[in-house]
Amino acid sequence: LTGTSREQRAFQYLLAHAIPGDPHHILQTFDQWCYHCEHLSCVGPDKGRIVERVLLERAPLRVLELGTYCGYGTVLLAQGLPPGARLYTIEGDPRHAAVAEKVIRLAGFSEQTVELIVGPSEEVIPHLREKHGLIKVDLVFMDHWKRCYLRDLRLLESHQLLAEGATILADNVLFPGAPHFLQYAKTCGKYHCKVHRASLEY
């Protein structure tokens, strides 16, 4: 009715209520909007704690996020990076990417820390090395279309982008579900698998 998208309305709420340059407060304000105003399929605080724990345990220097959406997960990842680390995030929808770019910068992260790449993941991944200088990735956070999880994991493998001991963190593999990805990860012999139980967003 307003002519603006839910994502844009959420950003306007952030501008009005969040503290610029404070990633934690940006996420809290996002949560307030999603709990009380309109639902957005962001990671949310419950699953966010799992992401934070993995970042703390792994201390990855090169992180790849598939599915930027509004930038919630990006800010969550970026605030947990060790010094000198870099986050690459891929979003296929230019409208979502435009909102995410503003959210990421509002949170205080420069292009040196967070690089947002707009385009379909299957087109971007094969060119990460030569176009974006990503030689190997230590942590991959998958939060895009579930049907793309397996395809993109295999792309990362075939282009030798996964560092030795890399961690793949994939959201919503049980519901809505990514059964082929899950079966491959459990049976291919390349990965140790762990399922984290959590609620859906908000």
Secondary structure as the mmCIF struct_conf table of DSSP 4:
data_model
#
loop_
_struct_conf.conf_type_id
_struct_conf.id
_struct_conf.beg_label_comp_id
_struct_conf.beg_label_asym_id
_struct_conf.beg_label_seq_id
_struct_conf.end_label_comp_id
_struct_conf.end_label_asym_id
_struct_conf.end_label_seq_id
BEND BEND1 GLY A 3 THR A 4
HELX_RH_AL_P HELX_RH_AL_P1 ARG A 6 HIS A 17
BEND BEND2 ALA A 18 ALA A 18
TURN_TY1_P TURN_TY1_P1 PRO A 20 GLY A 21
HELX_RH_AL_P HELX_RH_AL_P2 PRO A 23 HIS A 36
TURN_TY1_P TURN_TY1_P2 CYS A 37 CYS A 37
HELX_RH_AL_P HELX_RH_AL_P3 GLY A 44 ARG A 58
BEND BEND3 LEU A 61 LEU A 61
STRN STRN1 ARG A 62 LEU A 66
TURN_TY1_P TURN_TY1_P3 TYR A 69 CYS A 70
BEND BEND4 GLY A 71 GLY A 71
HELX_RH_AL_P HELX_RH_AL_P4 TYR A 72 GLN A 79
TURN_TY1_P TURN_TY1_P4 GLY A 80 GLY A 80
HELX_LH_PP_P HELX_LH_PP_P1 LEU A 81 PRO A 82
TURN_TY1_P TURN_TY1_P5 PRO A 83 GLY A 84
STRN STRN2 ARG A 86 GLU A 91
BEND BEND5 GLY A 92 GLY A 92
HELX_RH_AL_P HELX_RH_AL_P5 PRO A 94 LEU A 106
TURN_TY1_P TURN_TY1_P6 ALA A 107 GLY A 108
TURN_TY1_P TURN_TY1_P7 GLU A 111 THR A 113
STRN STRN3 VAL A 114 VAL A 118
BEND BEND6 GLY A 119 GLY A 119
HELX_RH_AL_P HELX_RH_AL_P6 SER A 121 VAL A 124
HELX_RH_3T_P HELX_RH_3T_P1 ILE A 125 HIS A 127
HELX_RH_AL_P HELX_RH_AL_P7 LEU A 128 HIS A 132
STRN STRN4 VAL A 137 MET A 142
BEND BEND7 HIS A 144 HIS A 144
HELX_RH_3T_P HELX_RH_3T_P2 LYS A 146 CYS A 148
HELX_RH_AL_P HELX_RH_AL_P8 TYR A 149 SER A 158
TURN_TY1_P TURN_TY1_P8 HIS A 159 GLN A 160
STRN STRN5 LEU A 162 ALA A 170
BEND BEND8 ASP A 171 ASP A 171
HELX_RH_PI_P HELX_RH_PI_P1 VAL A 173 GLY A 177
HELX_RH_AL_P HELX_RH_AL_P9 PRO A 179 THR A 187
BEND BEND9 CYS A 188 LYS A 190
HELX_LH_PP_P HELX_LH_PP_P2 VAL A 195 ARG A 197
HELX_LH_PP_P HELX_LH_PP_P3 SER A 199 GLU A 201
#
